[in-house]
Amino acid sequence: MRKWISLTALLLLALSACGKGPAPDWGFDALPYAFDALEPHIDAKTMEIHYSRHHKAYYDNLRTAIKGTPLAAKTLAEILAQAGQWPDAVRHNAGGHYNHAFFWQVMSPDGGGAPQGPLARQIEATYGGFKKFQADFKNAALSRFGSGWVWLNATSDGALFISTTANQDNPLMDTAERNGTPILALDLWEHAYYLQYQDKRAAYIDAFWEVVDWSAATARYEALR
């Protein structure tokens, strides 16, 4: 029988999966591919602005917000797990830093296609097929009013569920409606797609499937066991 680790351990695993290990100084990792590597699905200018300005600002603002406070000694996992206790500047920027670091890791120039292995089987069991999962994920993304994120998550027993969060919140936070470990994420803020897709969020979601790194997502899911 499979044994599944606790949500606290999953927090650390999720952070480790995007290059953020359990240390107070998480760093600002380099983008794992060139700005133009995801074209024509996500344009180079969007990637440059998104990573170099938006993500960097969340990181810098988080460092400023916790400097000289007891939070500076906490791991990012601890800050996210107790997000409801912190000022908005900490919660918003910690989420923004984690979410974007995670987002870059779920995409690849060699992405697209469909998952394989245990993740594919769990998607089949949960949603009745990959196409149905894609439709449910897209509908959730389109139903999120304003800015936020859409997630595919795993529970502590390996079940999958789709959720959305507002602003820079995520399913690792104690403020989430339902906690889980992120397996896949899509940024729904307009800065993630407006230069290329304008108000066509649905087209942006469709393009996302062409760059999803299913190998990384599958590895992340398998690592939870």
C-alpha positions as CSV (number, residue, x, y, z in Angstrom):
1,M,0.0,0.0,0.0
2,R,1.2,3.5,-0.8
3,K,2.1,5.8,2.1
4,W,1.8,9.5,1.6
5,I,3.7,12.2,3.5
6,S,2.2,14.9,5.6
7,L,1.2,18.4,4.2
8,T,4.1,20.0,6.2
9,A,6.5,17.7,4.4
10,L,4.8,18.4,1.1
11,L,5.3,22.1,1.6
12,L,9.0,21.5,1.8
13,L,8.9,19.1,-1.2
14,A,7.0,21.6,-3.3
15,L,9.5,24.3,-2.5
16,S,12.4,22.0,-3.3
17,A,10.8,21.0,-6.6
18,C,11.1,24.6,-7.8
19,G,14.6,25.2,-6.5
20,K,13.6,26.6,-3.2
21,G,15.0,24.4,-0.5
22,P,14.4,24.7,3.3
23,A,16.8,27.6,4.0
24,P,15.9,31.2,4.9
25,D,17.7,32.7,1.9
26,W,15.8,31.2,-1.0
27,G,17.5,33.2,-3.8
28,F,16.2,34.3,-7.2
29,D,16.8,31.5,-9.6
30,A,17.6,32.0,-13.3
31,L,14.9,31.3,-15.7
32,P,15.4,27.8,-16.9
33,Y,15.2,28.7,-20.6
34,A,15.6,31.7,-22.9
35,F,12.9,34.4,-23.0
36,D,12.0,33.4,-26.6
37,A,12.1,29.6,-25.9
38,L,8.3,29.2,-25.5
39,E,7.4,31.0,-28.7
40,P,5.1,31.1,-30.5
41,H,2.9,30.1,-27.6
42,I,4.2,32.7,-25.1
43,D,6.1,35.6,-26.6
44,A,9.6,36.7,-25.6
45,K,8.6,40.2,-24.5
46,T,6.0,38.8,-22.1
47,M,8.5,36.4,-20.6
48,E,11.1,39.1,-20.2
49,I,8.8,41.5,-18.5
50,H,7.1,38.8,-16.4
51,Y,10.3,37.3,-15.1
52,S,12.6,40.3,-14.9
53,R,10.1,42.8,-13.6
54,H,7.1,41.1,-12.0
55,H,8.7,38.1,-10.4
56,K,11.8,40.0,-9.4
57,A,9.6,42.7,-7.8
58,Y,7.8,40.0,-5.7
59,Y,11.2,38.6,-4.6
60,D,12.7,42.0,-3.8
61,N,9.6,43.2,-2.0
62,L,9.5,40.1,0.1
63,R,13.1,40.5,1.2
64,T,12.3,44.1,2.1
65,A,9.2,43.2,4.0
66,I,10.9,40.6,6.2
67,K,14.2,42.3,6.7
68,G,15.0,42.9,10.4
69,T,12.0,40.8,11.6
70,P,11.7,37.3,13.0
71,L,10.3,36.2,9.6
72,A,13.8,36.6,8.1
73,A,14.8,33.4,9.9
74,K,11.9,31.4,8.6
75,T,11.8,29.2,5.5
76,L,9.6,30.1,2.7
77,A,7.6,27.0,3.5
78,E,6.9,28.2,7.0
79,I,5.9,31.7,5.7
80,L,3.4,30.2,3.2
81,A,2.0,27.7,5.7
82,Q,1.2,30.5,8.2
83,A,0.4,33.2,5.6
84,G,-2.8,34.2,7.4
85,Q,-0.7,35.5,10.3
86,W,1.4,37.9,8.3
87,P,0.9,41.4,6.9
88,D,-0.4,41.6,3.4
89,A,3.0,42.7,2.1
90,V,4.5,39.4,3.3
91,R,1.7,37.2,2.2
92,H,1.3,38.8,-1.2
93,N,5.0,38.8,-2.0
94,A,5.8,35.4,-0.6
95,G,3.0,34.0,-2.7
96,G,4.1,35.9,-5.7
97,H,7.7,34.7,-5.4
98,Y,6.8,31.0,-4.9
99,N,4.0,31.0,-7.5
100,H,6.3,32.4,-10.2
101,A,9.2,30.2,-9.4
102,F,6.9,27.2,-9.6
103,F,5.3,28.5,-12.9
104,W,8.6,28.7,-14.7
105,Q,9.3,25.1,-13.8
106,V,6.0,23.6,-15.1
107,M,6.8,24.9,-18.7
108,S,9.4,23.8,-21.2
109,P,10.3,24.4,-24.8
110,D,10.0,20.7,-25.2
111,G,6.6,20.6,-23.5
112,G,3.1,19.7,-24.7
113,G,1.5,16.4,-25.3
114,A,0.0,14.4,-22.4
115,P,1.2,13.0,-19.1
116,Q,2.4,9.5,-18.7
117,G,2.7,7.0,-15.8
118,P,1.0,7.5,-12.4
119,L,-0.1,11.0,-13.0
120,A,-1.8,10.1,-16.3
121,R,-3.6,7.2,-14.5
122,Q,-4.8,9.4,-11.7
123,I,-6.0,12.0,-14.1
124,E,-7.9,9.3,-15.9
125,A,-9.4,7.9,-12.7
126,T,-10.4,11.4,-11.4
127,Y,-11.6,13.1,-14.6
128,G,-12.5,10.3,-16.9
129,G,-9.8,11.3,-19.4
130,F,-7.1,13.8,-20.3
131,K,-9.4,15.9,-22.5
132,K,-12.0,16.1,-19.7
133,F,-9.3,17.2,-17.3
134,Q,-8.2,19.9,-19.7
135,A,-11.7,21.1,-20.1
136,D,-12.3,21.3,-16.3
137,F,-8.9,23.1,-15.8
138,K,-9.8,25.6,-18.5
139,N,-13.3,26.2,-17.1
140,A,-11.9,26.8,-13.7
141,A,-9.4,29.3,-15.1
142,L,-12.1,31.1,-17.0
143,S,-14.3,31.3,-13.9
144,R,-11.7,33.0,-11.8
145,F,-12.7,36.6,-11.8
146,G,-9.9,39.1,-12.0
147,S,-6.3,38.2,-11.1
148,G,-5.2,34.8,-9.7
149,W,-4.0,31.3,-10.5
150,V,-5.4,28.0,-11.4
151,W,-3.8,24.8,-10.0
152,L,-3.8,21.1,-10.3
153,N,-3.0,19.8,-6.8
154,A,-2.4,16.5,-5.1
155,T,-3.8,15.7,-1.6
156,S,-1.9,13.9,1.1
157,D,-3.3,10.6,-0.1
158,G,-2.5,11.2,-3.8
159,A,-5.9,12.3,-5.0
160,L,-6.0,15.2,-7.5
161,F,-8.1,18.3,-7.5
162,I,-8.3,21.6,-9.5
163,S,-8.5,24.9,-7.6
164,T,-8.2,28.6,-8.2
165,T,-6.7,31.2,-5.9
166,A,-7.0,35.0,-5.9
167,N,-4.1,37.4,-6.3
168,Q,-0.9,35.6,-5.3
169,D,-2.4,33.1,-2.9
170,N,-1.7,29.4,-3.4
171,P,-2.9,26.0,-2.1
172,L,0.1,25.7,0.3
173,M,-1.3,28.6,2.4
174,D,-3.3,28.2,5.6
175,T,-5.8,30.7,4.0
176,A,-6.6,28.4,1.1
177,E,-10.1,26.9,0.8
178,R,-8.5,23.5,0.3
179,N,-4.8,22.6,0.9
180,G,-2.8,20.5,-1.5
181,T,0.6,20.3,-3.1
182,P,0.8,22.0,-6.5
183,I,1.5,19.8,-9.5
184,L,0.7,22.3,-12.2
185,A,-0.1,26.0,-12.2
186,L,-1.2,28.7,-14.7
187,D,-0.8,32.4,-14.0
188,L,-4.1,34.2,-14.7
189,W,-2.9,37.8,-14.1
190,E,-3.2,39.8,-17.3
191,H,0.5,40.6,-17.3
192,A,1.1,36.9,-18.1
193,Y,-0.7,37.1,-21.4
194,Y,-2.1,40.5,-22.4
195,L,0.7,41.6,-24.7
196,Q,0.1,38.6,-26.9
197,Y,-3.5,37.6,-26.3
198,Q,-5.1,40.8,-25.1
199,D,-8.5,39.9,-23.5
200,K,-8.5,36.4,-25.0
201,R,-7.8,34.4,-21.8
202,A,-9.2,31.3,-23.4
203,A,-6.6,31.4,-26.2
204,Y,-3.8,31.8,-23.6
205,I,-5.1,28.8,-21.7
206,D,-5.1,26.7,-24.9
207,A,-1.6,27.8,-25.7
208,F,-0.4,26.8,-22.3
209,W,-1.0,23.1,-23.1
210,E,1.6,23.4,-25.8
211,V,4.4,24.2,-23.3
212,V,3.4,22.2,-20.2
213,D,6.3,20.1,-19.0
214,W,4.5,16.9,-18.2
215,S,7.7,15.1,-17.4
216,A,8.3,17.6,-14.5
217,A,4.7,17.4,-13.4
218,T,4.8,13.6,-13.4
219,A,8.1,13.5,-11.5
220,R,6.6,16.0,-8.9
221,Y,3.6,13.7,-8.4
222,E,5.6,10.6,-8.1
223,A,7.9,12.2,-5.6
224,L,4.9,12.6,-3.2
225,R,4.7,8.8,-2.7
